[in-house]
């Protein structure tokens, strides 16, 4: 009875089967982390103007009009 070995290609110890099994889970956690980071960075004007205002339905929520009494012009 001979023992035969089969080579499984891998990259840094991760084979294709392991990557295919974990990629949906990591994608969900990565998306949640990205959305959480956006909401934590919401007070920064650059994030608000460049990213959050361009969301199609919810973009008007982040409009911050300046009161005419506070405007120097």
PDB file of N, H, CA, C and O in Angstrom:
ATOM      1  N   UNK A   1       0.842  -1.169   0.000  1.00  0.00           N
ATOM      2  CA  UNK A   1       0.000   0.000   0.000  1.00  0.00           C
ATOM      3  C   UNK A   1       0.896   1.244   0.000  1.00  0.00           C
ATOM      4  O   UNK A   1       1.617   1.509   0.962  1.00  0.00           O
ATOM      5  N   UNK A   2       0.834   1.979  -1.072  1.00  0.00           N
ATOM      6  H   UNK A   2       0.248   1.764  -1.853  1.00  0.00           H
ATOM      7  CA  UNK A   2       1.682   3.163  -1.213  1.00  0.00           C
ATOM      8  C   UNK A   2       0.888   4.414  -0.842  1.00  0.00           C
ATOM      9  O   UNK A   2      -0.296   4.544  -1.151  1.00  0.00           O
ATOM     10  N   UNK A   3       1.564   5.301  -0.189  1.00  0.00           N
ATOM     11  H   UNK A   3       2.527   5.195   0.062  1.00  0.00           H
ATOM     12  CA  UNK A   3       0.963   6.579   0.172  1.00  0.00           C
ATOM     13  C   UNK A   3       1.267   7.560  -0.943  1.00  0.00           C
ATOM     14  O   UNK A   3       2.418   7.716  -1.350  1.00  0.00           O
ATOM     15  N   UNK A   4       0.229   8.220  -1.433  1.00  0.00           N
ATOM     16  H   UNK A   4      -0.706   8.093  -1.102  1.00  0.00           H
ATOM     17  CA  UNK A   4       0.438   9.228  -2.473  1.00  0.00           C
ATOM     18  C   UNK A   4       0.109  10.598  -1.905  1.00  0.00           C
ATOM     19  O   UNK A   4      -0.828  10.760  -1.124  1.00  0.00           O
ATOM     20  N   UNK A   5       0.884  11.554  -2.306  1.00  0.00           N
ATOM     21  H   UNK A   5       1.645  11.422  -2.941  1.00  0.00           H
ATOM     22  CA  UNK A   5       0.696  12.923  -1.861  1.00  0.00           C
ATOM     23  C   UNK A   5       0.237  13.768  -3.030  1.00  0.00           C
ATOM     24  O   UNK A   5       0.643  13.541  -4.170  1.00  0.00           O
ATOM     25  N   UNK A   6      -0.597  14.727  -2.748  1.00  0.00           N
ATOM     26  H   UNK A   6      -0.927  14.911  -1.822  1.00  0.00           H
ATOM     27  CA  UNK A   6      -1.062  15.638  -3.782  1.00  0.00           C
ATOM     28  C   UNK A   6      -0.697  17.053  -3.351  1.00  0.00           C
ATOM     29  O   UNK A   6      -0.991  17.470  -2.230  1.00  0.00           O
ATOM     30  N   UNK A   7      -0.057  17.779  -4.249  1.00  0.00           N
ATOM     31  H   UNK A   7       0.182  17.441  -5.159  1.00  0.00           H
ATOM     32  CA  UNK A   7       0.361  19.149  -3.949  1.00  0.00           C
ATOM     33  C   UNK A   7      -0.828  20.082  -4.113  1.00  0.00           C
ATOM     34  O   UNK A   7      -1.506  20.047  -5.140  1.00  0.00           O
ATOM     35  N   UNK A   8      -1.085  20.909  -3.120  1.00  0.00           N
ATOM     36  H   UNK A   8      -0.534  20.937  -2.286  1.00  0.00           H
ATOM     37  CA  UNK A   8      -2.130  21.924  -3.177  1.00  0.00           C
ATOM     38  C   UNK A   8      -1.452  23.287  -3.235  1.00  0.00           C
ATOM     39  O   UNK A   8      -0.784  23.681  -2.279  1.00  0.00           O
ATOM     40  N   UNK A   9      -1.612  24.016  -4.344  1.00  0.00           N
ATOM     41  H   UNK A   9      -2.155  23.696  -5.121  1.00  0.00           H
ATOM     42  CA  UNK A   9      -0.978  25.330  -4.427  1.00  0.00           C
ATOM     43  C   UNK A   9      -1.542  26.273  -3.370  1.00  0.00           C
ATOM     44  O   UNK A   9      -2.736  26.255  -3.073  1.00  0.00           O
ATOM     45  N   UNK A  10      -0.667  27.087  -2.813  1.00  0.00           N
ATOM     46  H   UNK A  10       0.304  27.101  -3.053  1.00  0.00           H
ATOM     47  CA  UNK A  10      -1.106  28.042  -1.803  1.00  0.00           C
ATOM     48  C   UNK A  10      -0.286  29.319  -1.908  1.00  0.00           C
ATOM     49  O   UNK A  10       0.767  29.356  -2.545  1.00  0.00           O
ATOM     50  N   UNK A  11      -0.790  30.345  -1.277  1.00  0.00           N
ATOM     51  H   UNK A  11      -1.645  30.315  -0.760  1.00  0.00           H
ATOM     52  CA  UNK A  11      -0.099  31.626  -1.202  1.00  0.00           C
ATOM     53  C   UNK A  11      -0.089  32.035   0.259  1.00  0.00           C
ATOM     54  O   UNK A  11      -1.139  32.310   0.840  1.00  0.00           O
ATOM     55  N   UNK A  12       1.089  32.075   0.848  1.00  0.00           N
ATOM     56  H   UNK A  12       1.941  31.852   0.376  1.00  0.00           H
ATOM     57  CA  UNK A  12       1.267  32.394   2.266  1.00  0.00           C
ATOM     58  C   UNK A  12       0.433  31.480   3.165  1.00  0.00           C
ATOM     59  O   UNK A  12      -0.037  31.906   4.219  1.00  0.00           O
ATOM     60  N   UNK A  13       0.255  30.248   2.756  1.00  0.00           N
ATOM     61  H   UNK A  13       0.637  29.902   1.900  1.00  0.00           H
ATOM     62  CA  UNK A  13      -0.479  29.281   3.556  1.00  0.00           C
ATOM     63  C   UNK A  13      -1.971  29.254   3.297  1.00  0.00           C
ATOM     64  O   UNK A  13      -2.679  28.441   3.892  1.00  0.00           O
ATOM     65  N   UNK A  14      -2.470  30.118   2.427  1.00  0.00           N
ATOM     66  H   UNK A  14      -1.895  30.778   1.943  1.00  0.00           H
ATOM     67  CA  UNK A  14      -3.894  30.149   2.112  1.00  0.00           C
ATOM     68  C   UNK A  14      -4.113  29.489   0.758  1.00  0.00           C
ATOM     69  O   UNK A  14      -3.527  29.907  -0.241  1.00  0.00           O
ATOM     70  N   UNK A  15      -4.950  28.467   0.721  1.00  0.00           N
ATOM     71  H   UNK A  15      -5.426  28.128   1.532  1.00  0.00           H
ATOM     72  CA  UNK A  15      -5.252  27.830  -0.557  1.00  0.00           C
ATOM     73  C   UNK A  15      -6.568  28.393  -1.100  1.00  0.00           C
ATOM     74  O   UNK A  15      -7.247  29.164  -0.422  1.00  0.00           O
ATOM     75  N   UNK A  16      -6.919  28.002  -2.323  1.00  0.00           N
ATOM     76  H   UNK A  16      -6.367  27.376  -2.873  1.00  0.00           H
ATOM     77  CA  UNK A  16      -8.100  28.557  -2.990  1.00  0.00           C
ATOM     78  C   UNK A  16      -9.387  28.221  -2.238  1.00  0.00           C
ATOM     79  O   UNK A  16     -10.293  29.051  -2.170  1.00  0.00           O
ATOM     80  N   UNK A  17      -9.477  27.036  -1.683  1.00  0.00           N
ATOM     81  H   UNK A  17      -8.741  26.362  -1.738  1.00  0.00           H
ATOM     82  CA  UNK A  17     -10.685  26.647  -0.958  1.00  0.00           C
ATOM     83  C   UNK A  17     -10.889  27.499   0.292  1.00  0.00           C
ATOM     84  O   UNK A  17     -12.010  27.911   0.591  1.00  0.00           O
ATOM     85  N   UNK A  18      -9.820  27.760   1.011  1.00  0.00           N
ATOM     86  H   UNK A  18      -8.909  27.426   0.768  1.00  0.00           H
ATOM     87  CA  UNK A  18      -9.908  28.576   2.226  1.00  0.00           C
ATOM     88  C   UNK A  18     -10.270  30.022   1.890  1.00  0.00           C
ATOM     89  O   UNK A  18     -11.074  30.643   2.584  1.00  0.00           O
ATOM     90  N   UNK A  19      -9.678  30.548   0.834  1.00  0.00           N
ATOM     91  H   UNK A  19      -9.025  30.043   0.270  1.00  0.00           H
ATOM     92  CA  UNK A  19      -9.982  31.922   0.422  1.00  0.00           C
ATOM     93  C   UNK A  19     -11.429  32.035  -0.027  1.00  0.00           C
ATOM     94  O   UNK A  19     -12.105  33.003   0.320  1.00  0.00           O
ATOM     95  N   UNK A  20     -11.915  31.067  -0.791  1.00  0.00           N
ATOM     96  H   UNK A  20     -11.365  30.281  -1.073  1.00  0.00           H
ATOM     97  CA  UNK A  20     -13.304  31.095  -1.255  1.00  0.00           C
ATOM     98  C   UNK A  20     -14.285  30.999  -0.090  1.00  0.00           C
ATOM     99  O   UNK A  20     -15.373  31.570  -0.151  1.00  0.00           O
ATOM    100  N   UNK A  21     -13.919  30.295   0.948  1.00  0.00           N
ATOM    101  H   UNK A  21     -13.034  29.831   0.997  1.00  0.00           H
ATOM    102  CA  UNK A  21     -14.820  30.142   2.093  1.00  0.00           C
ATOM    103  C   UNK A  21     -14.881  31.408   2.947  1.00  0.00           C
ATOM    104  O   UNK A  21     -15.944  31.745   3.469  1.00  0.00           O
ATOM    105  N   UNK A  22     -13.758  32.113   3.098  1.00  0.00           N
ATOM    106  H   UNK A  22     -12.894  31.839   2.674  1.00  0.00           H
ATOM    107  CA  UNK A  22     -13.704  33.272   3.980  1.00  0.00           C
ATOM    108  C   UNK A  22     -13.960  34.608   3.293  1.00  0.00           C
ATOM    109  O   UNK A  22     -14.215  35.595   3.983  1.00  0.00           O
ATOM    110  N   UNK A  23     -13.902  34.683   1.967  1.00  0.00           N
ATOM    111  H   UNK A  23     -13.694  33.882   1.407  1.00  0.00           H
ATOM    112  CA  UNK A  23     -14.035  35.973   1.296  1.00  0.00           C
ATOM    113  C   UNK A  23     -15.399  36.647   1.509  1.00  0.00           C
ATOM    114  O   UNK A  23     -15.413  37.866   1.679  1.00  0.00           O
ATOM    115  N   UNK A  24     -16.545  35.950   1.514  1.00  0.00           N
ATOM    116  H   UNK A  24     -16.534  34.959   1.376  1.00  0.00           H
ATOM    117  CA  UNK A  24     -17.805  36.660   1.783  1.00  0.00           C
ATOM    118  C   UNK A  24     -17.868  37.249   3.192  1.00  0.00           C
ATOM    119  O   UNK A  24     -18.381  38.352   3.383  1.00  0.00           O
ATOM    120  N   UNK A  25     -17.359  36.531   4.154  1.00  0.00           N
ATOM    121  H   UNK A  25     -16.943  35.635   3.999  1.00  0.00           H
ATOM    122  CA  UNK A  25     -17.373  37.022   5.530  1.00  0.00           C
ATOM    123  C   UNK A  25     -16.500  38.264   5.659  1.00  0.00           C
ATOM    124  O   UNK A  25     -16.897  39.252   6.277  1.00  0.00           O
ATOM    125  N   UNK A  26     -15.311  38.206   5.071  1.00  0.00           N
ATOM    126  H   UNK A  26     -14.988  37.404   4.569  1.00  0.00           H
ATOM    127  CA  UNK A  26     -14.412  39.356   5.147  1.00  0.00           C
ATOM    128  C   UNK A  26     -14.949  40.550   4.362  1.00  0.00           C
ATOM    129  O   UNK A  26     -14.706  41.695   4.744  1.00  0.00           O
ATOM    130  N   UNK A  27     -15.673  40.302   3.275  1.00  0.00           N
ATOM    131  H   UNK A  27     -15.870  39.372   2.966  1.00  0.00           H
ATOM    132  CA  UNK A  27     -16.264  41.393   2.509  1.00  0.00           C
ATOM    133  C   UNK A  27     -17.349  42.111   3.321  1.00  0.00           C
ATOM    134  O   UNK A  27     -17.437  43.339   3.291  1.00  0.00           O
ATOM    135  N   UNK A  28     -18.160  41.359   4.034  1.00  0.00           N
ATOM    136  H   UNK A  28     -18.088  40.362   4.059  1.00  0.00           H
ATOM    137  CA  UNK A  28     -19.207  41.972   4.861  1.00  0.00           C
ATOM    138  C   UNK A  28     -18.590  42.798   5.988  1.00  0.00           C
ATOM    139  O   UNK A  28     -19.019  43.926   6.234  1.00  0.00           O
ATOM    140  N   UNK A  29     -17.596  42.250   6.667  1.00  0.00           N
ATOM    141  H   UNK A  29     -17.248  41.334   6.467  1.00  0.00           H
ATOM    142  CA  UNK A  29     -16.943  42.993   7.749  1.00  0.00           C
ATOM    143  C   UNK A  29     -16.201  44.214   7.213  1.00  0.00           C
ATOM    144  O   UNK A  29     -16.192  45.262   7.859  1.00  0.00           O
ATOM    145  N   UNK A  30     -15.584  44.094   6.048  1.00  0.00           N
ATOM    146  H   UNK A  30     -15.591  43.243   5.523  1.00  0.00           H
ATOM    147  CA  UNK A  30     -14.900  45.234   5.457  1.00  0.00           C
ATOM    148  C   UNK A  30     -15.862  46.337   5.063  1.00  0.00           C
ATOM    149  O   UNK A  30     -15.570  47.515   5.268  1.00  0.00           O
ATOM    150  N   UNK A  31     -17.014  45.972   4.495  1.00  0.00           N
ATOM    151  H   UNK A  31     -17.251  45.015   4.328  1.00  0.00           H
ATOM    152  CA  UNK A  31     -18.026  46.969   4.154  1.00  0.00           C
ATOM    153  C   UNK A  31     -18.571  47.665   5.387  1.00  0.00           C
ATOM    154  O   UNK A  31     -18.758  48.881   5.385  1.00  0.00           O
ATOM    155  N   UNK A  32     -18.825  46.904   6.434  1.00  0.00           N
ATOM    156  H   UNK A  32     -18.672  45.916   6.436  1.00  0.00           H
ATOM    157  CA  UNK A  32     -19.328  47.496   7.682  1.00  0.00           C
ATOM    158  C   UNK A  32     -18.287  48.430   8.295  1.00  0.00           C
ATOM    159  O   UNK A  32     -18.639  49.486   8.821  1.00  0.00           O
ATOM    160  N   UNK A  33     -17.026  48.057   8.233  1.00  0.00           N
ATOM    161  H   UNK A  33     -16.740  47.199   7.806  1.00  0.00           H
ATOM    162  CA  UNK A  33     -15.968  48.920   8.772  1.00  0.00           C
ATOM    163  C   UNK A  33     -15.847  50.205   7.953  1.00  0.00           C
ATOM    164  O   UNK A  33     -15.617  51.278   8.513  1.00  0.00           O
ATOM    165  N   UNK A  34     -15.999  50.103   6.635  1.00  0.00           N
ATOM    166  H   UNK A  34     -16.185  49.232   6.180  1.00  0.00           H
ATOM    167  CA  UNK A  34     -15.938  51.296   5.786  1.00  0.00           C
ATOM    168  C   UNK A  34     -17.082  52.254   6.049  1.00  0.00           C
ATOM    169  O   UNK A  34     -16.877  53.465   6.126  1.00  0.00           O
ATOM    170  N   UNK A  35     -18.291  51.718   6.188  1.00  0.00           N
ATOM    171  H   UNK A  35     -18.457  50.734   6.125  1.00  0.00           H
ATOM    172  CA  UNK A  35     -19.446  52.570   6.486  1.00  0.00           C
ATOM    173  C   UNK A  35     -19.312  53.187   7.873  1.00  0.00           C
ATOM    174  O   UNK A  35     -19.645  54.357   8.066  1.00  0.00           O
ATOM    175  N   UNK A  36     -18.831  52.415   8.833  1.00  0.00           N
ATOM    176  H   UNK A  36     -18.561  51.465   8.676  1.00  0.00           H
ATOM    177  CA  UNK A  36     -18.613  52.960  10.181  1.00  0.00           C
ATOM    178  C   UNK A  36     -17.571  54.059  10.183  1.00  0.00           C
ATOM    179  O   UNK A  36     -17.721  55.053  10.895  1.00  0.00           O
ATOM    180  N   UNK A  37     -16.514  53.897   9.396  1.00  0.00           N
ATOM    181  H   UNK A  37     -16.392  53.090   8.818  1.00  0.00           H
ATOM    182  CA  UNK A  37     -15.489  54.939   9.317  1.00  0.00           C
ATOM    183  C   UNK A  37     -16.047  56.210   8.703  1.00  0.00           C
ATOM    184  O   UNK A  37     -15.697  57.309   9.133  1.00  0.00           O
ATOM    185  N   UNK A  38     -16.914  56.078   7.699  1.00  0.00           N
ATOM    186  H   UNK A  38     -17.198  55.186   7.349  1.00  0.00           H
ATOM    187  CA  UNK A  38     -17.516  57.271   7.103  1.00  0.00           C
ATOM    188  C   UNK A  38     -18.357  58.038   8.115  1.00  0.00           C
ATOM    189  O   UNK A  38     -18.306  59.268   8.157  1.00  0.00           O
ATOM    190  N   UNK A  39     -19.117  57.339   8.915  1.00  0.00           N
ATOM    191  H   UNK A  39     -19.158  56.340   8.881  1.00  0.00           H
ATOM    192  CA  UNK A  39     -19.946  58.031   9.887  1.00  0.00           C
ATOM    193  C   UNK A  39     -19.131  58.594  11.047  1.00  0.00           C
ATOM    194  O   UNK A  39     -19.533  59.588  11.652  1.00  0.00           O
ATOM    195  N   UNK A  40     -18.009  57.986  11.363  1.00  0.00           N
ATOM    196  H   UNK A  40     -17.683  57.179  10.872  1.00  0.00           H
ATOM    197  CA  UNK A  40     -17.137  58.576  12.384  1.00  0.00           C
ATOM    198  C   UNK A  40     -16.419  59.815  11.850  1.00  0.00           C
ATOM    199  O   UNK A  40     -16.100  60.726  12.614  1.00  0.00           O
ATOM    200  N   UNK A  41     -16.165  59.849  10.553  1.00  0.00           N
ATOM    201  H   UNK A  41     -16.424  59.109   9.933  1.00  0.00           H
ATOM    202  CA  UNK A  41     -15.489  60.990   9.935  1.00  0.00           C
ATOM    203  C   UNK A  41     -16.471  62.023   9.402  1.00  0.00           C
ATOM    204  O   UNK A  41     -16.059  62.958   8.716  1.00  0.00           O
ATOM    205  N   UNK A  42     -17.745  61.880   9.697  1.00  0.00           N
ATOM    206  H   UNK A  42     -18.080  61.120  10.254  1.00  0.00           H
ATOM    207  CA  UNK A  42     -18.778  62.778   9.201  1.00  0.00           C
ATOM    208  C   UNK A  42     -18.550  64.256   9.544  1.00  0.00           C
ATOM    209  O   UNK A  42     -18.828  65.101   8.694  1.00  0.00           O
ATOM    210  N   UNK A  43     -18.068  64.612  10.717  1.00  0.00           N
ATOM    211  H   UNK A  43     -17.842  63.926  11.408  1.00  0.00           H
ATOM    212  CA  UNK A  43     -17.904  66.046  11.020  1.00  0.00           C
ATOM    213  C   UNK A  43     -16.834  66.744  10.180  1.00  0.00           C
ATOM    214  O   UNK A  43     -16.813  67.974  10.138  1.00  0.00           O
ATOM    215  N   UNK A  44     -15.965  66.021   9.524  1.00  0.00           N
ATOM    216  H   UNK A  44     -15.982  65.022   9.558  1.00  0.00           H
ATOM    217  CA  UNK A  44     -14.918  66.640   8.712  1.00  0.00           C
ATOM    218  C   UNK A  44     -15.559  67.156   7.424  1.00  0.00           C
ATOM    219  O   UNK A  44     -16.173  66.380   6.692  1.00  0.00           O
ATOM    220  N   UNK A  45     -15.427  68.446   7.136  1.00  0.00           N
ATOM    221  H   UNK A  45     -14.928  69.077   7.731  1.00  0.00           H
ATOM    222  CA  UNK A  45     -16.111  69.015   5.968  1.00  0.00           C
ATOM    223  C   UNK A  45     -15.718  68.362   4.645  1.00  0.00           C
ATOM    224  O   UNK A  45     -16.564  68.224   3.762  1.00  0.00           O
ATOM    225  N   UNK A  46     -14.478  67.963   4.489  1.00  0.00           N
ATOM    226  H   UNK A  46     -13.791  68.076   5.206  1.00  0.00           H
ATOM    227  CA  UNK A  46     -14.047  67.351   3.228  1.00  0.00           C
ATOM    228  C   UNK A  46     -14.778  66.022   2.981  1.00  0.00           C
ATOM    229  O   UNK A  46     -15.187  65.738   1.855  1.00  0.00           O
ATOM    230  N   UNK A  47     -14.937  65.222   4.023  1.00  0.00           N
ATOM    231  H   UNK A  47     -14.605  65.453   4.938  1.00  0.00           H
ATOM    232  CA  UNK A  47     -15.657  63.952   3.895  1.00  0.00           C
ATOM    233  C   UNK A  47     -17.128  64.215   3.607  1.00  0.00           C
ATOM    234  O   UNK A  47     -17.736  63.546   2.772  1.00  0.00           O
ATOM    235  N   UNK A  48     -17.695  65.193   4.304  1.00  0.00           N
ATOM    236  H   UNK A  48     -17.201  65.736   4.983  1.00  0.00           H
ATOM    237  CA  UNK A  48     -19.112  65.503   4.126  1.00  0.00           C
ATOM    238  C   UNK A  48     -19.398  65.995   2.706  1.00  0.00           C
ATOM    239  O   UNK A  48     -20.366  65.563   2.080  1.00  0.00           O
ATOM    240  N   UNK A  49     -18.555  66.899   2.200  1.00  0.00           N
ATOM    241  H   UNK A  49     -17.769  67.250   2.708  1.00  0.00           H
ATOM    242  CA  UNK A  49     -18.805  67.490   0.879  1.00  0.00           C
ATOM    243  C   UNK A  49     -18.454  66.546  -0.261  1.00  0.00           C
ATOM    244  O   UNK A  49     -19.190  66.475  -1.245  1.00  0.00           O
ATOM    245  N   UNK A  50     -17.358  65.827  -0.150  1.00  0.00           N
ATOM    246  H   UNK A  50     -16.761  65.884   0.650  1.00  0.00           H
ATOM    247  CA  UNK A  50     -16.880  65.012  -1.268  1.00  0.00           C
ATOM    248  C   UNK A  50     -17.511  63.630  -1.333  1.00  0.00           C
ATOM    249  O   UNK A  50     -17.595  63.052  -2.417  1.00  0.00           O
ATOM    250  N   UNK A  51     -17.953  63.087  -0.219  1.00  0.00           N
ATOM    251  H   UNK A  51     -17.885  63.556   0.662  1.00  0.00           H
ATOM    252  CA  UNK A  51     -18.461  61.718  -0.219  1.00  0.00           C
ATOM    253  C   UNK A  51     -19.933  61.657   0.164  1.00  0.00           C
ATOM    254  O   UNK A  51     -20.757  61.153  -0.599  1.00  0.00           O
ATOM    255  N   UNK A  52     -20.260  62.163   1.329  1.00  0.00           N
ATOM    256  H   UNK A  52     -19.591  62.573   1.949  1.00  0.00           H
ATOM    257  CA  UNK A  52     -21.601  61.935   1.873  1.00  0.00           C
ATOM    258  C   UNK A  52     -22.692  62.701   1.133  1.00  0.00           C
ATOM    259  O   UNK A  52     -23.807  62.194   1.009  1.00  0.00           O
ATOM    260  N   UNK A  53     -22.408  63.903   0.637  1.00  0.00           N
ATOM    261  H   UNK A  53     -21.502  64.314   0.738  1.00  0.00           H
ATOM    262  CA  UNK A  53     -23.420  64.657  -0.098  1.00  0.00           C
ATOM    263  C   UNK A  53     -23.729  64.047  -1.457  1.00  0.00           C
ATOM    264  O   UNK A  53     -24.745  64.386  -2.064  1.00  0.00           O
ATOM    265  N   UNK A  54     -22.876  63.157  -1.944  1.00  0.00           N
ATOM    266  H   UNK A  54     -22.051  62.882  -1.451  1.00  0.00           H
ATOM    267  CA  UNK A  54     -23.080  62.566  -3.261  1.00  0.00           C
ATOM    268  C   UNK A  54     -23.833  61.237  -3.215  1.00  0.00           C
ATOM    269  O   UNK A  54     -23.961  60.566  -4.239  1.00  0.00           O
ATOM    270  N   UNK A  55     -24.325  60.856  -2.055  1.00  0.00           N
ATOM    271  H   UNK A  55     -24.221  61.401  -1.223  1.00  0.00           H
ATOM    272  CA  UNK A  55     -25.172  59.664  -1.951  1.00  0.00           C
ATOM    273  C   UNK A  55     -26.525  60.028  -2.565  1.00  0.00           C
ATOM    274  O   UNK A  55     -27.113  61.036  -2.172  1.00  0.00           O
ATOM    275  N   UNK A  56     -27.035  59.241  -3.514  1.00  0.00           N
ATOM    276  H   UNK A  56     -26.557  58.423  -3.833  1.00  0.00           H
ATOM    277  CA  UNK A  56     -28.192  59.669  -4.300  1.00  0.00           C
ATOM    278  C   UNK A  56     -29.429  60.101  -3.509  1.00  0.00           C
ATOM    279  O   UNK A  56     -29.924  61.201  -3.753  1.00  0.00           O
ATOM    280  N   UNK A  57     -29.944  59.324  -2.604  1.00  0.00           N
ATOM    281  H   UNK A  57     -29.542  58.430  -2.406  1.00  0.00           H
ATOM    282  CA  UNK A  57     -31.202  59.668  -1.945  1.00  0.00           C
ATOM    283  C   UNK A  57     -30.963  60.441  -0.653  1.00  0.00           C
ATOM    284  O   UNK A  57     -31.750  61.325  -0.315  1.00  0.00           O
ATOM    285  N   UNK A  58     -29.921  60.134   0.057  1.00  0.00           N
ATOM    286  H   UNK A  58     -29.281  59.416  -0.218  1.00  0.00           H
ATOM    287  CA  UNK A  58     -29.685  60.699   1.386  1.00  0.00           C
ATOM    288  C   UNK A  58     -28.737  61.890   1.391  1.00  0.00           C
ATOM    289  O   UNK A  58     -28.402  62.385   2.467  1.00  0.00           O
ATOM    290  N   UNK A  59     -28.293  62.365   0.241  1.00  0.00           N
ATOM    291  H   UNK A  59     -28.565  61.963  -0.633  1.00  0.00           H
ATOM    292  CA  UNK A  59     -27.284  63.420   0.186  1.00  0.00           C
ATOM    293  C   UNK A  59     -27.714  64.732   0.814  1.00  0.00           C
ATOM    294  O   UNK A  59     -26.880  65.458   1.354  1.00  0.00           O
ATOM    295  N   UNK A  60     -29.000  65.052   0.754  1.00  0.00           N
ATOM    296  H   UNK A  60     -29.678  64.462   0.315  1.00  0.00           H
ATOM    297  CA  UNK A  60     -29.467  66.327   1.315  1.00  0.00           C
ATOM    298  C   UNK A  60     -29.389  66.366   2.839  1.00  0.00           C
ATOM    299  O   UNK A  60     -29.446  67.444   3.431  1.00  0.00           O
ATOM    300  N   UNK A  61     -29.261  65.232   3.464  1.00  0.00           N
ATOM    301  H   UNK A  61     -29.215  64.357   2.983  1.00  0.00           H
ATOM    302  CA  UNK A  61     -29.183  65.190   4.929  1.00  0.00           C
ATOM    303  C   UNK A  61     -27.931  65.906   5.427  1.00  0.00           C
ATOM    304  O   UNK A  61     -27.936  66.479   6.517  1.00  0.00           O
ATOM    305  N   UNK A  62     -26.867  65.877   4.640  1.00  0.00           N
ATOM    306  H   UNK A  62     -26.864  65.411   3.755  1.00  0.00           H
ATOM    307  CA  UNK A  62     -25.602  66.447   5.074  1.00  0.00           C
ATOM    308  C   UNK A  62     -25.400  67.882   4.610  1.00  0.00           C
ATOM    309  O   UNK A  62     -24.289  68.404   4.705  1.00  0.00           O
ATOM    310  N   UNK A  63     -26.445  68.531   4.111  1.00  0.00           N
ATOM    311  H   UNK A  63     -27.347  68.107   4.034  1.00  0.00           H
ATOM    312  CA  UNK A  63     -26.357  69.954   3.765  1.00  0.00           C
ATOM    313  C   UNK A  63     -26.286  70.756   5.067  1.00  0.00           C
ATOM    314  O   UNK A  63     -27.096  70.563   5.973  1.00  0.00           O
ATOM    315  N   UNK A  64     -25.328  71.635   5.142  1.00  0.00           N
ATOM    316  H   UNK A  64     -24.669  71.792   4.406  1.00  0.00           H
ATOM    317  CA  UNK A  64     -25.186  72.490   6.326  1.00  0.00           C
ATOM    318  C   UNK A  64     -25.206  73.946   5.872  1.00  0.00           C
ATOM    319  O   UNK A  64     -24.149  74.537   5.649  1.00  0.00           O
ATOM    320  N   UNK A  65     -26.378  74.520   5.734  1.00  0.00           N
ATOM    321  H   UNK A  65     -27.236  74.040   5.915  1.00  0.00           H
ATOM    322  CA  UNK A  65     -26.422  75.920   5.288  1.00  0.00           C
ATOM    323  C   UNK A  65     -25.876  76.847   6.376  1.00  0.00           C
ATOM    324  O   UNK A  65     -26.045  76.598   7.569  1.00  0.00           O
ATOM    325  N   UNK A  66     -25.225  77.907   5.938  1.00  0.00           N
ATOM    326  H   UNK A  66     -25.087  78.109   4.969  1.00  0.00           H
ATOM    327  CA  UNK A  66     -24.667  78.883   6.859  1.00  0.00           C
ATOM    328  C   UNK A  66     -25.727  79.952   7.105  1.00  0.00           C
ATOM    329  O   UNK A  66     -26.309  80.490   6.163  1.00  0.00           O
ATOM    330  N   UNK A  67     -25.968  80.250   8.357  1.00  0.00           N
ATOM    331  H   UNK A  67     -25.496  79.813   9.122  1.00  0.00           H
ATOM    332  CA  UNK A  67     -26.908  81.280   8.735  1.00  0.00           C
ATOM    333  C   UNK A  67     -26.410  82.623   8.218  1.00  0.00           C
ATOM    334  O   UNK A  67     -25.224  82.920   8.363  1.00  0.00           O
ATOM    335  N   UNK A  68     -27.266  83.442   7.624  1.00  0.00           N
ATOM    336  H   UNK A  68     -28.229  83.201   7.507  1.00  0.00           H
ATOM    337  CA  UNK A  68     -26.802  84.736   7.107  1.00  0.00           C
ATOM    338  C   UNK A  68     -26.164  85.625   8.173  1.00  0.00           C
ATOM    339  O   UNK A  68     -25.310  86.455   7.863  1.00  0.00           O
ATOM    340  N   UNK A  69     -26.574  85.452   9.412  1.00  0.00           N
ATOM    341  H   UNK A  69     -27.268  84.777   9.664  1.00  0.00           H
ATOM    342  CA  UNK A  69     -25.967  86.255  10.479  1.00  0.00           C
ATOM    343  C   UNK A  69     -24.522  85.826  10.761  1.00  0.00           C
ATOM    344  O   UNK A  69     -23.723  86.632  11.239  1.00  0.00           O
ATOM    345  N   UNK A  70     -24.184  84.579  10.474  1.00  0.00           N
ATOM    346  H   UNK A  70     -24.833  83.925  10.085  1.00  0.00           H
ATOM    347  CA  UNK A  70     -22.837  84.089  10.737  1.00  0.00           C
ATOM    348  C   UNK A  70     -21.894  84.256   9.548  1.00  0.00           C
ATOM    349  O   UNK A  70     -20.684  84.071   9.684  1.00  0.00           O
ATOM    350  N   UNK A  71     -22.436  84.602   8.393  1.00  0.00           N
ATOM    351  H   UNK A  71     -23.419  84.752   8.282  1.00  0.00           H
ATOM    352  CA  UNK A  71     -21.606  84.732   7.199  1.00  0.00           C
ATOM    353  C   UNK A  71     -20.866  86.072   7.212  1.00  0.00           C
ATOM    354  O   UNK A  71     -21.479  87.112   7.454  1.00  0.00           O
ATOM    355  N   UNK A  72     -19.557  86.055   6.955  1.00  0.00           N
ATOM    356  H   UNK A  72     -19.060  85.210   6.758  1.00  0.00           H
ATOM    357  CA  UNK A  72     -18.819  87.325   6.962  1.00  0.00           C
ATOM    358  C   UNK A  72     -19.029  88.135   5.684  1.00  0.00           C
ATOM    359  O   UNK A  72     -18.562  89.272   5.608  1.00  0.00           O
ATOM    360  N   UNK A  73     -19.705  87.598   4.695  1.00  0.00           N
ATOM    361  H   UNK A  73     -20.085  86.675   4.757  1.00  0.00           H
ATOM    362  CA  UNK A  73     -19.870  88.314   3.421  1.00  0.00           C
ATOM    363  C   UNK A  73     -21.254  88.860   3.253  1.00  0.00           C
ATOM    364  O   UNK A  73     -21.550  89.486   2.235  1.00  0.00           O
TER     365      UNK A  73
END
